[in-house]
Amino acid sequence: MDPLDSPESIKDKFEAAASAGETSPYLPWARFSTWLECVCVVTFDLELGQAIELVYPHDVQLTEKEKTSLCYLSFPDSYSGHLGDTQFSFRLRQSVGRTSGLWFGEEDDYNRDAPLTLQKELAHFYGYVYFRQVKDISVKRGYFQKSLVLVSRLPYVQLFQSLLQIIAPEYFEKLEPCLEAVCNEIDQWPPPVPGKTLNLPVMGVIMQVRIPSKDDKAGGSPTRQGQKENLLPAPMVLPTVHELDLFKCFQSILIHLQMLWELMLLGEPMVVMAPSPTISSETVLALVSSISPLKYCCDFRPYFTIHDSEFKEYTTRTQAPPNVILGVTNPFFIKTFQFWPHILRLGDLKMSGDLPKQVKVKKLSKLKTLDTKPGIYTAYKTFLHKDKALIKRLLKGIQRKRPSEVQSAILRRYLLELTQSFIIPLERYLASLMPLQRSVTPWKIRPFSQDEFMATVEHSGPQLTSMLKGDWMGLYRRFFRSPNFDGWYRLRHREMTQKVECLHLEAICDADLLSWTKDKSEVEIVDLILKLREKLIRARKLQLPVKDELLEKMESYIQTVISSLPEDLQTVLHKH
């Protein structure tokens, strides 16, 4: 690699190679890293406890802290007599100071076009685990205990758990050569491009997936692209890369969905205590997705253990619990987290006749003993009333043996419409803060006023799109104090600022700049040139949605204005 290559030129060369269907000579494992950070094998060592046996690719840099956390998160927390295979997910905070990939952040093409909720994580890794525990007399402990873990920045729980179901059983039989072959296959996959349907071959299976795009209609089912070639064997079509079976996750808490949705919306601290890492991780991820398309801006850990480096931070009694949702399985947590404001304790699903038994809301003071029953332990009072029609419809669906995916679709549509009803009035008010006039001077976006917004709720609030009754005003007031409002507003404000910048660029290009410069001093003209150049660089760096012709027109304007200046100044400006 040329030592003079900048990260940008390396990126350009890689992208040119990728679009030409070549493997990049500049970055080994470049395609692999668009999907996965690495693949790890975690085993149980009698002397060391959990230990990383293998990491692929071999040169992946994980810090010691990340390796330790990864080891503990890859095994069920408390010894379980359960034999066989278990799948679950975790989310791990990456070490401070670690540098992210080359094409990351605002300029990252994937993040620019992906839905907010599916963007690559900048500060966290997801871990997708396939754990096997079987009796084995050749091992001192009498058990074979090993986990195959896919580490990624993408929240594609369905895709990666499906991938594990294909590769893990083979790996446990054939070990390292098998894993090397799989990683090489993944390194040939096309990168995840929002809006595209991709065929991903692995171990003789072709997984067909569509990568969601931010332009997809919310709640709509994506249209599949037709096959361009005869694929043999027939592809295994995954209906989604990320969506969970919501109905399966929520069937024992259906009557409390309203409350749980509000707690997620407000980013309230919550602990989910579950009998297994599978139930814990799926429930946490389902809860976080319940406010989609709004991004959940607090921390969440689908599976959390007492060995986690943040354990002390989250269990201190000297300050209020942080805005985080933790999924745990160890009974030790009952005592540790009894001062948290909201605890969802789940057991194995029990039936009452042909219906799933629903957990009850209980007082926090009841959460004292180790044999605590399932329930939602909270003093929280909901702002909105329960939607009895929805609960009735879902319970009827169970009695009529309606398929789980249909029940999940009903749930997902309901939660989406509820979130949209809440967020649309905020979006409408935000649009009114945009400046109206077009002029050459940059305009300012009016500041967000909570009181001004609240005055609009009465005539254009959620009641226009939602049948739910209750204290919507109170819910908004509480939402304004939450990290989710802060995250939503910062993002929307940035988007609005970029929109204003685009309009300003258009206005500049429509203006007669040469006439303006006629009676101006050289200092003023140079100042204008430098400002225009800065705008041009910013527009390209942030990839603002402006036409290339507009940027070319502006470049040409700058050159014309420069040529109107004395030669010595022209020379200086051309150099910079």
Secondary structure, DSSP 8 states (H G I E B T S, - for coil): --TT--HHHHHHHHHHHHHTT---SSSTTHHHHHH-SEEEEEEEETTTEEEEEEEESTT----HHHHHHHHHHTS-SS-----EEEEEEEEEE--TT----SS-GGG-HHHHHS-GGGS--SSEEEEEEEEEEEE-TTSTTSEEEEEEEEEESS--HHHHHHHHHHHHHHHHHH-HHHHHHHHHHHTTS----TT-EEEEEETTEEEEEE---TTS-TT--------SS--SS--EE-S-SS---HHHHHTTSGGGHHHHHHHHHTT--EEEE-SSHHHHHHHHHHHHHTTTTS---SEEESS--TT-TTHHHHH-SSS---SEEEEE--THHHHHTTTSSEEEE--S--EETTEE----EE-GGGTTSTT--SEEEE----SB---HHHHHHHHHHHHTT--HHHHHHHHHHHHHHHHHHHHHHHHHHHHTTS-----SS--------HHHHHHHHHHHSGGGT----B-HHHHHHHHTTSHHHHHHHHHHHHHHHHHHHHHHHHHHHHS-HHHHHTTS-HHHHHHHHHHHHHHHHHHHHTT-S--HHHHHHHHHHHHHHHHTS-HHHHHHHHH-
